[in-house]
Amino acid sequence: MTEIHVRDIPRKMGRKKLWAENINLTLPEGAKARMDAALEEGEDRLDLIRTAIERELKRRERKDR
C-alpha cells in the first residue's frame, strides 16, 4: 500500500493572471498576416493588439474632452 502524504500548506494553482479580461473577436481576412508583417522583434500579436487598443482609447478620450 502506498503512503499518503498530508501537507500543512495548501497547493497553489498556477500564477496570477496578468490580463483579467478576455475578448474573442473575428478579424477581417488578411488582418493576421498584416499584423504579423508589422510585428517588432520579440513582440507577439497580442502585444500589438493591446498597444493599438490602448492608443486608440487614449486618442478617443482626448477627443471627448
mmCIF file of the N, C-alpha and C atoms, coordinates in Angstrom:
data_MODEL
# 
_entry.id   MODEL 
# 
loop_
_atom_site.group_PDB 
_atom_site.id 
_atom_site.type_symbol 
_atom_site.label_atom_id 
_atom_site.label_alt_id 
_atom_site.label_comp_id 
_atom_site.label_asym_id 
_atom_site.label_entity_id 
_atom_site.label_seq_id 
_atom_site.pdbx_PDB_ins_code 
_atom_site.Cartn_x 
_atom_site.Cartn_y 
_atom_site.Cartn_z 
_atom_site.occupancy 
_atom_site.B_iso_or_equiv 
_atom_site.pdbx_formal_charge 
_atom_site.auth_seq_id 
_atom_site.auth_comp_id 
_atom_site.auth_asym_id 
_atom_site.auth_atom_id 
_atom_site.pdbx_PDB_model_num 
ATOM 1   N N  . MET A 1 1  ? 0.834   -1.171 0.000   1.00 0.00 ? 1  MET A N  1 
ATOM 2   C CA . MET A 1 1  ? 0.000   0.000  0.000   1.00 0.00 ? 1  MET A CA 1 
ATOM 3   C C  . MET A 1 1  ? 0.882   1.239  0.000   1.00 0.00 ? 1  MET A C  1 
ATOM 4   N N  . THR A 1 2  ? 0.461   2.269  -0.731  1.00 0.00 ? 2  THR A N  1 
ATOM 5   C CA . THR A 1 2  ? 1.262   3.485  -0.769  1.00 0.00 ? 2  THR A CA 1 
ATOM 6   C C  . THR A 1 2  ? 0.944   4.387  0.418   1.00 0.00 ? 2  THR A C  1 
ATOM 7   N N  . GLU A 1 3  ? 1.948   5.142  0.786   1.00 0.00 ? 3  GLU A N  1 
ATOM 8   C CA . GLU A 1 3  ? 1.825   6.050  1.906   1.00 0.00 ? 3  GLU A CA 1 
ATOM 9   C C  . GLU A 1 3  ? 1.155   7.357  1.445   1.00 0.00 ? 3  GLU A C  1 
ATOM 10  N N  . ILE A 1 4  ? 0.242   7.876  2.220   1.00 0.00 ? 4  ILE A N  1 
ATOM 11  C CA . ILE A 1 4  ? -0.447  9.124  1.890   1.00 0.00 ? 4  ILE A CA 1 
ATOM 12  C C  . ILE A 1 4  ? 0.253   10.260 2.626   1.00 0.00 ? 4  ILE A C  1 
ATOM 13  N N  . HIS A 1 5  ? 0.624   11.289 1.855   1.00 0.00 ? 5  HIS A N  1 
ATOM 14  C CA . HIS A 1 5  ? 1.292   12.448 2.441   1.00 0.00 ? 5  HIS A CA 1 
ATOM 15  C C  . HIS A 1 5  ? 0.285   13.580 2.600   1.00 0.00 ? 5  HIS A C  1 
ATOM 16  N N  . VAL A 1 6  ? 0.244   14.174 3.766   1.00 0.00 ? 6  VAL A N  1 
ATOM 17  C CA . VAL A 1 6  ? -0.634  15.304 4.035   1.00 0.00 ? 6  VAL A CA 1 
ATOM 18  C C  . VAL A 1 6  ? 0.246   16.537 4.199   1.00 0.00 ? 6  VAL A C  1 
ATOM 19  N N  . ARG A 1 7  ? -0.139  17.609 3.510   1.00 0.00 ? 7  ARG A N  1 
ATOM 20  C CA . ARG A 1 7  ? 0.660   18.838 3.567   1.00 0.00 ? 7  ARG A CA 1 
ATOM 21  C C  . ARG A 1 7  ? -0.030  19.865 4.459   1.00 0.00 ? 7  ARG A C  1 
ATOM 22  N N  . ASP A 1 8  ? 0.784   20.615 5.203   1.00 0.00 ? 8  ASP A N  1 
ATOM 23  C CA . ASP A 1 8  ? 0.252   21.690 6.039   1.00 0.00 ? 8  ASP A CA 1 
ATOM 24  C C  . ASP A 1 8  ? -0.120  22.908 5.203   1.00 0.00 ? 8  ASP A C  1 
ATOM 25  N N  . ILE A 1 9  ? 0.602   23.114 4.107   1.00 0.00 ? 9  ILE A N  1 
ATOM 26  C CA . ILE A 1 9  ? 0.385   24.274 3.254   1.00 0.00 ? 9  ILE A CA 1 
ATOM 27  C C  . ILE A 1 9  ? -0.393  23.821 2.013   1.00 0.00 ? 9  ILE A C  1 
ATOM 28  N N  . PRO A 1 10 ? -1.553  24.456 1.760   1.00 0.00 ? 10 PRO A N  1 
ATOM 29  C CA . PRO A 1 10 ? -2.311  24.055 0.568   1.00 0.00 ? 10 PRO A CA 1 
ATOM 30  C C  . PRO A 1 10 ? -1.557  24.416 -0.712  1.00 0.00 ? 10 PRO A C  1 
ATOM 31  N N  . ARG A 1 11 ? -1.711  23.604 -1.726  1.00 0.00 ? 11 ARG A N  1 
ATOM 32  C CA . ARG A 1 11 ? -1.065  23.876 -3.007  1.00 0.00 ? 11 ARG A CA 1 
ATOM 33  C C  . ARG A 1 11 ? -1.714  25.079 -3.669  1.00 0.00 ? 11 ARG A C  1 
ATOM 34  N N  . LYS A 1 12 ? -0.909  25.848 -4.360  1.00 0.00 ? 12 LYS A N  1 
ATOM 35  C CA . LYS A 1 12 ? -1.409  26.988 -5.119  1.00 0.00 ? 12 LYS A CA 1 
ATOM 36  C C  . LYS A 1 12 ? -1.426  26.589 -6.590  1.00 0.00 ? 12 LYS A C  1 
ATOM 37  N N  . MET A 1 13 ? -2.422  27.059 -7.283  1.00 0.00 ? 13 MET A N  1 
ATOM 38  C CA . MET A 1 13 ? -2.563  26.716 -8.685  1.00 0.00 ? 13 MET A CA 1 
ATOM 39  C C  . MET A 1 13 ? -2.005  27.825 -9.563  1.00 0.00 ? 13 MET A C  1 
ATOM 40  N N  . GLY A 1 14 ? -1.045  27.518 -10.408 1.00 0.00 ? 14 GLY A N  1 
ATOM 41  C CA . GLY A 1 14 ? -0.551  28.438 -11.425 1.00 0.00 ? 14 GLY A CA 1 
ATOM 42  C C  . GLY A 1 14 ? -0.067  29.780 -10.899 1.00 0.00 ? 14 GLY A C  1 
ATOM 43  N N  . ARG A 1 15 ? -0.145  30.758 -11.779 1.00 0.00 ? 15 ARG A N  1 
ATOM 44  C CA . ARG A 1 15 ? 0.267   32.107 -11.419 1.00 0.00 ? 15 ARG A CA 1 
ATOM 45  C C  . ARG A 1 15 ? -0.926  33.045 -11.524 1.00 0.00 ? 15 ARG A C  1 
ATOM 46  N N  . LYS A 1 16 ? -0.784  34.241 -10.974 1.00 0.00 ? 16 LYS A N  1 
ATOM 47  C CA . LYS A 1 16 ? -1.853  35.231 -11.080 1.00 0.00 ? 16 LYS A CA 1 
ATOM 48  C C  . LYS A 1 16 ? -1.970  35.675 -12.532 1.00 0.00 ? 16 LYS A C  1 
ATOM 49  N N  . LYS A 1 17 ? -3.196  35.933 -12.961 1.00 0.00 ? 17 LYS A N  1 
ATOM 50  C CA . LYS A 1 17 ? -3.416  36.386 -14.328 1.00 0.00 ? 17 LYS A CA 1 
ATOM 51  C C  . LYS A 1 17 ? -2.900  37.807 -14.499 1.00 0.00 ? 17 LYS A C  1 
ATOM 52  N N  . LEU A 1 18 ? -2.213  38.037 -15.610 1.00 0.00 ? 18 LEU A N  1 
ATOM 53  C CA . LEU A 1 18 ? -1.763  39.379 -15.927 1.00 0.00 ? 18 LEU A CA 1 
ATOM 54  C C  . LEU A 1 18 ? -2.886  40.169 -16.586 1.00 0.00 ? 18 LEU A C  1 
ATOM 55  N N  . TRP A 1 19 ? -3.713  39.486 -17.347 1.00 0.00 ? 19 TRP A N  1 
ATOM 56  C CA . TRP A 1 19 ? -4.797  40.120 -18.091 1.00 0.00 ? 19 TRP A CA 1 
ATOM 57  C C  . TRP A 1 19 ? -6.096  39.484 -17.625 1.00 0.00 ? 19 TRP A C  1 
ATOM 58  N N  . ALA A 1 20 ? -6.878  40.248 -16.858 1.00 0.00 ? 20 ALA A N  1 
ATOM 59  C CA . ALA A 1 20 ? -8.065  39.693 -16.212 1.00 0.00 ? 20 ALA A CA 1 
ATOM 60  C C  . ALA A 1 20 ? -9.266  39.570 -17.145 1.00 0.00 ? 20 ALA A C  1 
ATOM 61  N N  . GLU A 1 21 ? -9.313  40.360 -18.212 1.00 0.00 ? 21 GLU A N  1 
ATOM 62  C CA . GLU A 1 21 ? -10.477 40.339 -19.090 1.00 0.00 ? 21 GLU A CA 1 
ATOM 63  C C  . GLU A 1 21 ? -10.120 39.703 -20.426 1.00 0.00 ? 21 GLU A C  1 
ATOM 64  N N  . ASN A 1 22 ? -11.036 38.908 -20.938 1.00 0.00 ? 22 ASN A N  1 
ATOM 65  C CA . ASN A 1 22 ? -10.849 38.253 -22.234 1.00 0.00 ? 22 ASN A CA 1 
ATOM 66  C C  . ASN A 1 22 ? -11.897 38.734 -23.210 1.00 0.00 ? 22 ASN A C  1 
ATOM 67  N N  . ILE A 1 23 ? -11.535 38.772 -24.482 1.00 0.00 ? 23 ILE A N  1 
ATOM 68  C CA . ILE A 1 23 ? -12.480 39.095 -25.542 1.00 0.00 ? 23 ILE A CA 1 
ATOM 69  C C  . ILE A 1 23 ? -12.090 38.286 -26.775 1.00 0.00 ? 23 ILE A C  1 
ATOM 70  N N  . ASN A 1 24 ? -13.075 37.706 -27.411 1.00 0.00 ? 24 ASN A N  1 
ATOM 71  C CA . ASN A 1 24 ? -12.842 36.978 -28.666 1.00 0.00 ? 24 ASN A CA 1 
ATOM 72  C C  . ASN A 1 24 ? -13.445 37.805 -29.787 1.00 0.00 ? 24 ASN A C  1 
ATOM 73  N N  . LEU A 1 25 ? -12.717 37.959 -30.881 1.00 0.00 ? 25 LEU A N  1 
ATOM 74  C CA . LEU A 1 25 ? -13.248 38.734 -31.981 1.00 0.00 ? 25 LEU A CA 1 
ATOM 75  C C  . LEU A 1 25 ? -12.852 38.130 -33.310 1.00 0.00 ? 25 LEU A C  1 
ATOM 76  N N  . THR A 1 26 ? -13.657 38.408 -34.298 1.00 0.00 ? 26 THR A N  1 
ATOM 77  C CA . THR A 1 26 ? -13.382 37.965 -35.650 1.00 0.00 ? 26 THR A CA 1 
ATOM 78  C C  . THR A 1 26 ? -12.712 39.116 -36.374 1.00 0.00 ? 26 THR A C  1 
ATOM 79  N N  . LEU A 1 27 ? -11.612 38.827 -37.049 1.00 0.00 ? 27 LEU A N  1 
ATOM 80  C CA . LEU A 1 27 ? -10.867 39.851 -37.765 1.00 0.00 ? 27 LEU A CA 1 
ATOM 81  C C  . LEU A 1 27 ? -11.155 39.758 -39.257 1.00 0.00 ? 27 LEU A C  1 
ATOM 82  N N  . PRO A 1 28 ? -11.006 40.876 -39.958 1.00 0.00 ? 28 PRO A N  1 
ATOM 83  C CA . PRO A 1 28 ? -11.172 40.833 -41.409 1.00 0.00 ? 28 PRO A CA 1 
ATOM 84  C C  . PRO A 1 28 ? -10.116 39.928 -42.037 1.00 0.00 ? 28 PRO A C  1 
ATOM 85  N N  . GLU A 1 29 ? -10.435 39.385 -43.185 1.00 0.00 ? 29 GLU A N  1 
ATOM 86  C CA . GLU A 1 29 ? -9.500  38.496 -43.878 1.00 0.00 ? 29 GLU A CA 1 
ATOM 87  C C  . GLU A 1 29 ? -8.194  39.245 -44.155 1.00 0.00 ? 29 GLU A C  1 
ATOM 88  N N  . GLY A 1 30 ? -7.095  38.605 -43.842 1.00 0.00 ? 30 GLY A N  1 
ATOM 89  C CA . GLY A 1 30 ? -5.779  39.187 -44.087 1.00 0.00 ? 30 GLY A CA 1 
ATOM 90  C C  . GLY A 1 30 ? -5.234  40.012 -42.923 1.00 0.00 ? 30 GLY A C  1 
ATOM 91  N N  . ALA A 1 31 ? -6.043  40.264 -41.903 1.00 0.00 ? 31 ALA A N  1 
ATOM 92  C CA . ALA A 1 31 ? -5.592  41.103 -40.783 1.00 0.00 ? 31 ALA A CA 1 
ATOM 93  C C  . ALA A 1 31 ? -4.446  40.452 -40.013 1.00 0.00 ? 31 ALA A C  1 
ATOM 94  N N  . LYS A 1 32 ? -4.533  39.140 -39.796 1.00 0.00 ? 32 LYS A N  1 
ATOM 95  C CA . LYS A 1 32 ? -3.465  38.463 -39.049 1.00 0.00 ? 32 LYS A CA 1 
ATOM 96  C C  . LYS A 1 32 ? -2.144  38.539 -39.807 1.00 0.00 ? 32 LYS A C  1 
ATOM 97  N N  . ALA A 1 33 ? -2.193  38.375 -41.109 1.00 0.00 ? 33 ALA A N  1 
ATOM 98  C CA . ALA A 1 33 ? -0.966  38.455 -41.914 1.00 0.00 ? 33 ALA A CA 1 
ATOM 99  C C  . ALA A 1 33 ? -0.382  39.864 -41.861 1.00 0.00 ? 33 ALA A C  1 
ATOM 100 N N  . ARG A 1 34 ? -1.246  40.882 -41.903 1.00 0.00 ? 34 ARG A N  1 
ATOM 101 C CA . ARG A 1 34 ? -0.767  42.268 -41.819 1.00 0.00 ? 34 ARG A CA 1 
ATOM 102 C C  . ARG A 1 34 ? -0.146  42.541 -40.455 1.00 0.00 ? 34 ARG A C  1 
ATOM 103 N N  . MET A 1 35 ? -0.774  42.019 -39.399 1.00 0.00 ? 35 MET A N  1 
ATOM 104 C CA . MET A 1 35 ? -0.214  42.197 -38.054 1.00 0.00 ? 35 MET A CA 1 
ATOM 105 C C  . MET A 1 35 ? 1.140   41.518 -37.955 1.00 0.00 ? 35 MET A C  1 
ATOM 106 N N  . ASP A 1 36 ? 1.217   40.285 -38.438 1.00 0.00 ? 36 ASP A N  1 
ATOM 107 C CA . ASP A 1 36 ? 2.482   39.551 -38.370 1.00 0.00 ? 36 ASP A CA 1 
ATOM 108 C C  . ASP A 1 36 ? 3.592   40.290 -39.107 1.00 0.00 ? 36 ASP A C  1 
ATOM 109 N N  . ALA A 1 37 ? 3.264   40.918 -40.232 1.00 0.00 ? 37 ALA A N  1 
ATOM 110 C CA . ALA A 1 37 ? 4.266   41.658 -41.000 1.00 0.00 ? 37 ALA A CA 1 
ATOM 111 C C  . ALA A 1 37 ? 4.722   42.918 -40.262 1.00 0.00 ? 37 ALA A C  1 
ATOM 112 N N  . ALA A 1 38 ? 3.872   43.460 -39.394 1.00 0.00 ? 38 ALA A N  1 
ATOM 113 C CA . ALA A 1 38 ? 4.187   44.702 -38.688 1.00 0.00 ? 38 ALA A CA 1 
ATOM 114 C C  . ALA A 1 38 ? 4.836   44.482 -37.323 1.00 0.00 ? 38 ALA A C  1 
ATOM 115 N N  . LEU A 1 39 ? 4.920   43.233 -36.868 1.00 0.00 ? 39 LEU A N  1 
ATOM 116 C CA . LEU A 1 39 ? 5.474   42.960 -35.543 1.00 0.00 ? 39 LEU A CA 1 
ATOM 117 C C  . LEU A 1 39 ? 6.939   43.351 -35.447 1.00 0.00 ? 39 LEU A C  1 
ATOM 118 N N  . GLU A 1 40 ? 7.300   43.884 -34.275 1.00 0.00 ? 40 GLU A N  1 
ATOM 119 C CA . GLU A 1 40 ? 8.699   44.189 -33.999 1.00 0.00 ? 40 GLU A CA 1 
ATOM 120 C C  . GLU A 1 40 ? 9.353   42.960 -33.380 1.00 0.00 ? 40 GLU A C  1 
ATOM 121 N N  . GLU A 1 41 ? 10.664  42.962 -33.307 1.00 0.00 ? 41 GLU A N  1 
ATOM 122 C CA . GLU A 1 41 ? 11.414  41.831 -32.748 1.00 0.00 ? 41 GLU A CA 1 
ATOM 123 C C  . GLU A 1 41 ? 10.967  41.553 -31.312 1.00 0.00 ? 41 GLU A C  1 
ATOM 124 N N  . GLY A 1 42 ? 10.628  40.303 -31.019 1.00 0.00 ? 42 GLY A N  1 
ATOM 125 C CA . GLY A 1 42 ? 10.227  39.894 -29.681 1.00 0.00 ? 42 GLY A CA 1 
ATOM 126 C C  . GLY A 1 42 ? 8.782   40.223 -29.330 1.00 0.00 ? 42 GLY A C  1 
ATOM 127 N N  . GLU A 1 43 ? 8.068   40.843 -30.240 1.00 0.00 ? 43 GLU A N  1 
ATOM 128 C CA . GLU A 1 43 ? 6.673   41.216 -29.990 1.00 0.00 ? 43 GLU A CA 1 
ATOM 129 C C  . GLU A 1 43 ? 5.762   40.122 -30.548 1.00 0.00 ? 43 GLU A C  1 
ATOM 130 N N  . ASP A 1 44 ? 4.654   39.874 -29.874 1.00 0.00 ? 44 ASP A N  1 
ATOM 131 C CA . ASP A 1 44 ? 3.692   38.935 -30.431 1.00 0.00 ? 44 ASP A CA 1 
ATOM 132 C C  . ASP A 1 44 ? 2.413   39.689 -30.793 1.00 0.00 ? 44 ASP A C  1 
ATOM 133 N N  . ARG A 1 45 ? 1.506   38.993 -31.445 1.00 0.00 ? 45 ARG A N  1 
ATOM 134 C CA . ARG A 1 45 ? 0.267   39.625 -31.905 1.00 0.00 ? 45 ARG A CA 1 
ATOM 135 C C  . ARG A 1 45 ? -0.509  40.287 -30.771 1.00 0.00 ? 45 ARG A C  1 
ATOM 136 N N  . LEU A 1 46 ? -0.564  39.620 -29.625 1.00 0.00 ? 46 LEU A N  1 
ATOM 137 C CA . LEU A 1 46 ? -1.312  40.174 -28.501 1.00 0.00 ? 46 LEU A CA 1 
ATOM 138 C C  . LEU A 1 46 ? -0.719  41.481 -28.008 1.00 0.00 ? 46 LEU A C  1 
ATOM 139 N N  . ASP A 1 47 ? 0.602   41.588 -28.003 1.00 0.00 ? 47 ASP A N  1 
ATOM 140 C CA . ASP A 1 47 ? 1.235   42.857 -27.621 1.00 0.00 ? 47 ASP A CA 1 
ATOM 141 C C  . ASP A 1 47 ? 0.808   43.965 -28.571 1.00 0.00 ? 47 ASP A C  1 
ATOM 142 N N  . LEU A 1 48 ? 0.809   43.673 -29.859 1.00 0.00 ? 48 LEU A N  1 
ATOM 143 C CA . LEU A 1 48 ? 0.405   44.653 -30.859 1.00 0.00 ? 48 LEU A CA 1 
ATOM 144 C C  . LEU A 1 48 ? -1.052  45.071 -30.669 1.00 0.00 ? 48 LEU A C  1 
ATOM 145 N N  . ILE A 1 49 ? -1.917  44.106 -30.440 1.00 0.00 ? 49 ILE A N  1 
ATOM 146 C CA . ILE A 1 49 ? -3.339  44.395 -30.258 1.00 0.00 ? 49 ILE A CA 1 
ATOM 147 C C  . ILE A 1 49 ? -3.567  45.225 -29.004 1.00 0.00 ? 49 ILE A C  1 
ATOM 148 N N  . ARG A 1 50 ? -2.940  44.851 -27.897 1.00 0.00 ? 50 ARG A N  1 
ATOM 149 C CA . ARG A 1 50 ? -3.106  45.598 -26.647 1.00 0.00 ? 50 ARG A CA 1 
ATOM 150 C C  . ARG A 1 50 ? -2.620  47.041 -26.796 1.00 0.00 ? 50 ARG A C  1 
ATOM 151 N N  . THR A 1 51 ? -1.478  47.216 -27.440 1.00 0.00 ? 51 THR A N  1 
ATOM 152 C CA . THR A 1 51 ? -0.932  48.559 -27.654 1.00 0.00 ? 51 THR A CA 1 
ATOM 153 C C  . THR A 1 51 ? -1.865  49.381 -28.529 1.00 0.00 ? 51 THR A C  1 
ATOM 154 N N  . ALA A 1 52 ? -2.372  48.784 -29.605 1.00 0.00 ? 52 ALA A N  1 
ATOM 155 C CA . ALA A 1 52 ? -3.269  49.503 -30.510 1.00 0.00 ? 52 ALA A CA 1 
ATOM 156 C C  . ALA A 1 52 ? -4.566  49.909 -29.810 1.00 0.00 ? 52 ALA A C  1 
ATOM 157 N N  . ILE A 1 53 ? -5.116  49.030 -29.013 1.00 0.00 ? 53 ILE A N  1 
ATOM 158 C CA . ILE A 1 53 ? -6.346  49.348 -28.288 1.00 0.00 ? 53 ILE A CA 1 
ATOM 159 C C  . ILE A 1 53 ? -6.098  50.472 -27.294 1.00 0.00 ? 53 ILE A C  1 
ATOM 160 N N  . GLU A 1 54 ? -5.022  50.378 -26.533 1.00 0.00 ? 54 GLU A N  1 
ATOM 161 C CA . GLU A 1 54 ? -4.710  51.410 -25.540 1.00 0.00 ? 54 GLU A CA 1 
ATOM 162 C C  . GLU A 1 54 ? -4.506  52.761 -26.216 1.00 0.00 ? 54 GLU A C  1 
ATOM 163 N N  . ARG A 1 55 ? -3.780  52.781 -27.329 1.00 0.00 ? 55 ARG A N  1 
ATOM 164 C CA . ARG A 1 55 ? -3.525  54.017 -28.060 1.00 0.00 ? 55 ARG A CA 1 
ATOM 165 C C  . ARG A 1 55 ? -4.833  54.627 -28.586 1.00 0.00 ? 55 ARG A C  1 
ATOM 166 N N  . GLU A 1 56 ? -5.696  53.791 -29.130 1.00 0.00 ? 56 GLU A N  1 
ATOM 167 C CA . GLU A 1 56 ? -6.968  54.274 -29.662 1.00 0.00 ? 56 GLU A CA 1 
ATOM 168 C C  . GLU A 1 56 ? -7.878  54.795 -28.555 1.00 0.00 ? 56 GLU A C  1 
ATOM 169 N N  . LEU A 1 57 ? -7.908  54.126 -27.421 1.00 0.00 ? 57 LEU A N  1 
ATOM 170 C CA . LEU A 1 57 ? -8.724  54.601 -26.295 1.00 0.00 ? 57 LEU A CA 1 
ATOM 171 C C  . LEU A 1 57 ? -8.236  55.956 -25.801 1.00 0.00 ? 57 LEU A C  1 
ATOM 172 N N  . LYS A 1 58 ? -6.930  56.132 -25.688 1.00 0.00 ? 58 LYS A N  1 
ATOM 173 C CA . LYS A 1 58 ? -6.380  57.423 -25.256 1.00 0.00 ? 58 LYS A CA 1 
ATOM 174 C C  . LYS A 1 58 ? -6.725  58.521 -26.256 1.00 0.00 ? 58 LYS A C  1 
ATOM 175 N N  . ARG A 1 59 ? -6.641  58.210 -27.554 1.00 0.00 ? 59 ARG A N  1 
ATOM 176 C CA . ARG A 1 59 ? -6.972  59.179 -28.592 1.00 0.00 ? 59 ARG A CA 1 
ATOM 177 C C  . ARG A 1 59 ? -8.430  59.617 -28.476 1.00 0.00 ? 59 ARG A C  1 
ATOM 178 N N  . ARG A 1 60 ? -9.328  58.652 -28.293 1.00 0.00 ? 60 ARG A N  1 
ATOM 179 C CA . ARG A 1 60 ? -10.742 58.974 -28.184 1.00 0.00 ? 60 ARG A CA 1 
ATOM 180 C C  . ARG A 1 60 ? -11.069 59.731 -26.904 1.00 0.00 ? 60 ARG A C  1 
ATOM 181 N N  . GLU A 1 61 ? -10.379 59.399 -25.822 1.00 0.00 ? 61 GLU A N  1 
ATOM 182 C CA . GLU A 1 61 ? -10.604 60.113 -24.557 1.00 0.00 ? 61 GLU A CA 1 
ATOM 183 C C  . GLU A 1 61 ? -10.173 61.573 -24.678 1.00 0.00 ? 61 GLU A C  1 
ATOM 184 N N  . ARG A 1 62 ? -9.064  61.836 -25.372 1.00 0.00 ? 62 ARG A N  1 
ATOM 185 C CA . ARG A 1 62 ? -8.618  63.212 -25.586 1.00 0.00 ? 62 ARG A CA 1 
ATOM 186 C C  . ARG A 1 62 ? -9.622  63.963 -26.453 1.00 0.00 ? 62 ARG A C  1 
ATOM 187 N N  . LYS A 1 63 ? -10.146 63.293 -27.456 1.00 0.00 ? 63 LYS A N  1 
ATOM 188 C CA . LYS A 1 63 ? -11.107 63.903 -28.384 1.00 0.00 ? 63 LYS A CA 1 
ATOM 189 C C  . LYS A 1 63 ? -12.403 64.296 -27.678 1.00 0.00 ? 63 LYS A C  1 
ATOM 190 N N  . ASP A 1 64 ? -12.819 63.519 -26.706 1.00 0.00 ? 64 ASP A N  1 
ATOM 191 C CA . ASP A 1 64 ? -14.083 63.751 -25.991 1.00 0.00 ? 64 ASP A CA 1 
ATOM 192 C C  . ASP A 1 64 ? -14.006 64.911 -24.999 1.00 0.00 ? 64 ASP A C  1 
ATOM 193 N N  . ARG A 1 65 ? -12.829 65.356 -24.668 1.00 0.00 ? 65 ARG A N  1 
ATOM 194 C CA . ARG A 1 65 ? -12.699 66.433 -23.673 1.00 0.00 ? 65 ARG A CA 1 
ATOM 195 C C  . ARG A 1 65 ? -13.090 67.757 -24.222 1.00 0.00 ? 65 ARG A C  1 
# 
